[in-house]
Every structure is written in C-alpha cells, then in structure tokens.
Amino acid sequence: TSAFAASIAVDPASTKQKIVGFGGASAYYQSWVTAMQPDLKKDFFDTAFTGLNLSLLRLGNWKQEDTTSVADDIAIAKAGKERLGNHLKIEMSSWSAPGRLKPSGSVNGNDGSSKKDKTLKPSSTDPYGKFVYSEFAHWWKTSYQAYADMGIAPDYISFQNEPDMFASYEETLFEPSETSQKAGYAQALNAVSDAFKTLPNAPKIIGPEPLGIGYNSFQKYMADLDDSKRLHL
C-alpha cells in the first residue's frame, strides 16, 4: 500500500497500564557467569547492568531444599544492585515445586508416567483444596526468606513459570482451577497469598504466566482467580 500522512494526538494526562521496567533473566547457566575471570566478569556486569541500565532482573527460585546452593544467583543479583541500586527490581519465578511435593518425586517433567505425576501431590486435609497447596505455599515463603537472608529480597514473585507447559526439565503443572488430576493455579494463589501476608514488606504477586498469550491462555487462568486476591497481582 502507499504511504500517507497521518495525525496522532497524544494526551500525557491520559495514562493506561503502568510499565514497571525492562530487563532480562538470570534463569539458567548462572555458574557460567560467576566462573569468569575477575576482569571479564566485571566487564560483563558493567555491560549487562550499567550499560543496559536494566530495571528488572528475573531470577529462578531454585532453593527446592535447604541444602540447595543459590550462591551464583545471589552474586549476579548483588552485582546488579551494586551498579543500579534500587533502580533495579528483582522478580522471582519458580520452575518447579520441590520433588517431595510432587507424585513423581522429581522436579523434572520427564519423570513420572502421567500428568498426575507432574503436579502437586493430592491431599485430603488441605484447607485450600485437594492438593498440598499449604505445603507449597510454606515452601515458597521459606525459600523467599532464604534469598532475603542472603541479601536479595525479590520485589515481585510468580509462583509458577508456564503452569500449562509440559517440559523435560523443571516443571509443575497447574490447571486454571483444580481438577481431579491436576492442582489449580487459583487455589495455589490463595495459599501463597495468605502465606506471604504474614511477612513484613511482602513482595507483590504478579499474574499468571502461561506459555504464550494466544488461544486465550492468560484469560483462562485469570478468569478463575479470586477477585479479592487481584489486589496482590
């Protein structure tokens, strides 16, 4: 088509969704960065943080057990904070619940014979539903506190990365609301939100992050959430 002139009117006083910032993720291969020689590592951090002036850094919540080391994540996050201070916000996502909370006993999605093995364990006593939501929320709270005790308290959390994606690596599946076979994102949100209410300066819980934004995936998850919890999103 032919180009044509157009007029655009912008009203700065009419604002819509607020953009918190732009950034990148340190979700895998953190040890590659921390293993660099000191001069090269400094140049890398200067470029990645000062040079790009990132405003968001996404970390994975890898502290599935007390013995899990997250020293590499802490080193990267601290390097960013040293250069950017409070301009840099931290967002933390979990790729999997601990293996002890899943029927497969493993964080990896390729372990287990059916989709029932790749979600949370069932429970007949949990107050939030038919799966171990309370234990999952307690794990999230204590792992968050472990990061905070090491000097990095995330500003935002997402308690499950891509809850609808089958993966051979770390994963835990959640339906928008629980079914007979899979735990529900809505029920897990209620449990996690309640657990974090007891913390001073608790992080904000961001909305669900299913695989992609097509096929109404995000809308399906949002539709089943408790409206009273949306204040925390």
C-alpha positions in Angstrom: 0.0 0.0 0.0 1.0 3.6 -0.5 2.2 5.6 2.4 0.1 8.5 3.6 0.3 11.3 6.1 -1.4 10.8 9.5 -2.0 12.9 12.6 -1.6 11.5 16.0 -2.8 13.2 19.2 -1.1 12.2 22.5 -2.6 13.2 25.9 0.1 12.6 28.5 -2.5 13.0 31.2 -4.5 10.0 29.9 -2.5 7.1 31.2 -3.2 3.4 30.9 -1.2 0.4 32.1 2.0 1.3 34.0 5.2 -0.2 32.7 7.4 -1.0 35.7 10.5 -1.5 33.6 12.5 -3.6 31.1 15.1 -6.3 31.8 16.4 -9.8 31.4 16.6 -13.1 33.2 19.3 -15.0 35.0 17.4 -18.3 35.0 20.0 -20.9 33.8 23.7 -21.1 33.3 24.4 -18.7 36.2 27.6 -20.6 37.0 29.0 -19.7 33.6 28.9 -16.1 34.6 30.3 -16.5 38.1 33.1 -18.7 36.7 34.5 -15.9 34.5 37.9 -14.4 35.3 37.5 -11.3 37.5 38.3 -8.7 34.8 36.0 -10.4 32.3 33.2 -10.8 34.9 33.5 -7.1 35.8 33.2 -6.1 32.1 30.2 -8.4 31.8 28.4 -6.9 34.7 29.2 -3.4 33.7 27.7 -4.1 30.2 24.7 -6.1 31.4 23.7 -3.7 34.2 25.3 -0.3 33.9 25.4 -0.3 30.1 21.9 -1.5 29.5 20.5 0.2 32.6 18.2 -2.7 33.3 15.3 -2.0 35.6 14.2 -5.7 36.1 16.2 -8.8 36.8 14.3 -12.2 36.8 15.7 -15.0 39.0 14.6 -18.5 39.3 13.6 -19.9 42.7 15.9 -22.9 42.8 16.0 -23.4 46.5 13.9 -26.5 46.5 15.6 -27.9 49.6 17.6 -26.3 52.4 20.9 -27.8 51.0 20.4 -26.2 47.6 23.1 -23.5 46.9 21.9 -20.3 45.2 25.2 -18.5 45.6 25.5 -17.9 41.8 22.1 -16.2 41.7 22.9 -14.0 44.7 26.3 -13.0 43.2 24.6 -11.9 40.0 21.8 -10.0 41.7 24.2 -8.3 44.1 26.4 -7.2 41.1 23.3 -5.6 39.6 22.3 -3.9 42.8 25.8 -2.5 43.3 25.6 -0.8 40.0 22.0 0.2 39.8 20.8 0.4 43.4 17.0 0.4 43.9 16.5 1.3 40.2 16.9 -2.5 39.7 13.9 -4.5 40.8 14.0 -8.3 41.3 11.3 -10.7 40.1 11.5 -14.3 41.0 9.7 -17.2 39.3 9.6 -20.9 40.2 10.0 -23.5 37.5 9.1 -26.4 39.8 7.9 -27.2 43.3 10.2 -29.4 45.3 10.2 -33.0 44.2 8.9 -34.1 47.6 5.6 -32.1 46.9 5.0 -33.9 43.5 3.8 -37.5 43.0 6.8 -38.2 40.7 9.2 -37.2 43.5 11.2 -35.2 40.9 11.4 -31.5 39.8 11.8 -32.7 36.2 8.8 -33.0 33.9 10.1 -36.1 32.1 9.9 -38.1 35.4 6.6 -39.7 36.1 4.2 -41.7 33.9 1.2 -39.3 33.6 0.2 -35.7 34.1 -1.0 -36.6 37.6 2.7 -37.2 38.5 3.7 -33.7 37.3 1.5 -31.6 39.5 1.3 -31.3 43.3 0.6 -34.3 45.5 -3.1 -34.9 46.3 -4.3 -34.1 49.9 -7.4 -34.9 51.8 -6.8 -32.4 54.6 -5.5 -29.2 52.9 -7.8 -26.2 53.6 -7.3 -24.8 50.1 -8.3 -27.8 48.0 -7.5 -31.4 47.1 -3.7 -30.9 46.7 -0.8 -29.9 49.0 -1.3 -26.1 48.5 -0.4 -25.2 52.1 2.9 -27.1 51.9 3.6 -25.5 48.5 2.9 -22.0 50.0 5.1 -22.7 53.0 8.0 -23.8 50.7 7.6 -20.6 48.7 7.6 -18.4 51.8 10.7 -20.1 53.4 12.7 -20.1 50.1 11.8 -16.4 49.6 13.1 -15.7 53.2 16.3 -17.7 52.4 17.0 -15.4 49.5 16.2 -12.3 51.6 18.5 -13.5 54.4 21.3 -13.6 51.8 20.7 -10.0 50.8 18.3 -10.4 47.9 14.6 -9.9 48.7 12.6 -10.1 45.4 10.1 -7.2 44.8 7.8 -9.5 42.7 7.2 -13.2 42.6 5.5 -15.6 40.1 4.9 -18.9 41.9 4.9 -21.0 38.7 6.6 -20.4 35.3 4.4 -21.6 32.4 2.0 -23.7 34.5 0.5 -25.2 31.3 3.7 -26.3 29.7 5.0 -29.9 29.6 8.7 -29.8 29.9 11.5 -32.3 30.2 13.3 -30.0 32.7 11.9 -28.4 35.8 8.1 -28.0 35.7 5.0 -28.3 37.8 1.6 -28.3 36.1 -1.4 -26.3 37.3 -4.8 -26.0 35.7 -6.6 -22.6 36.0 -8.6 -24.3 38.7 -8.1 -27.7 40.2 -9.4 -30.9 38.5 -9.3 -34.5 39.6 -5.9 -34.9 38.0 -4.1 -31.5 38.4 -3.7 -28.9 41.1 -5.3 -25.5 40.4 -3.5 -22.2 39.9 -6.4 -20.3 41.6 -6.1 -22.5 44.8 -2.4 -22.2 44.9 -2.6 -18.4 44.6 -4.9 -18.3 47.6 -2.5 -20.3 49.7 0.7 -18.4 48.6 -1.0 -15.0 49.0 -2.2 -15.9 52.5 1.3 -17.2 53.5 3.0 -14.0 52.3 0.6 -11.8 54.2 2.4 -12.6 57.4 5.7 -11.2 56.1 6.7 -7.5 56.5 7.3 -5.8 53.2 6.0 -8.8 51.3 6.6 -9.0 47.5 3.8 -8.4 45.0 2.5 -11.5 43.3 2.3 -11.0 39.6 -0.4 -12.5 37.3 -0.2 -16.0 35.8 2.4 -16.6 33.1 1.2 -19.4 30.9 3.0 -20.4 27.7 2.4 -17.5 25.3 -0.6 -15.1 25.2 -2.5 -16.8 22.3 -5.6 -19.1 22.5 -6.9 -17.1 25.5 -4.4 -18.9 27.7 -3.9 -16.0 30.1 -7.6 -15.2 30.2 -8.4 -18.7 31.2 -6.2 -18.5 34.2 -7.3 -15.0 35.2 -11.0 -15.9 35.0 -10.7 -18.5 37.8 -8.9 -16.2 40.3 -10.5 -14.9 43.5 -11.2 -11.3 42.8 -10.2 -10.3 46.3 -6.7 -11.6 45.5 -6.3 -9.4 42.4 -5.2 -6.6 44.6 -2.0 -8.6 45.2 -1.3 -9.1 41.5 
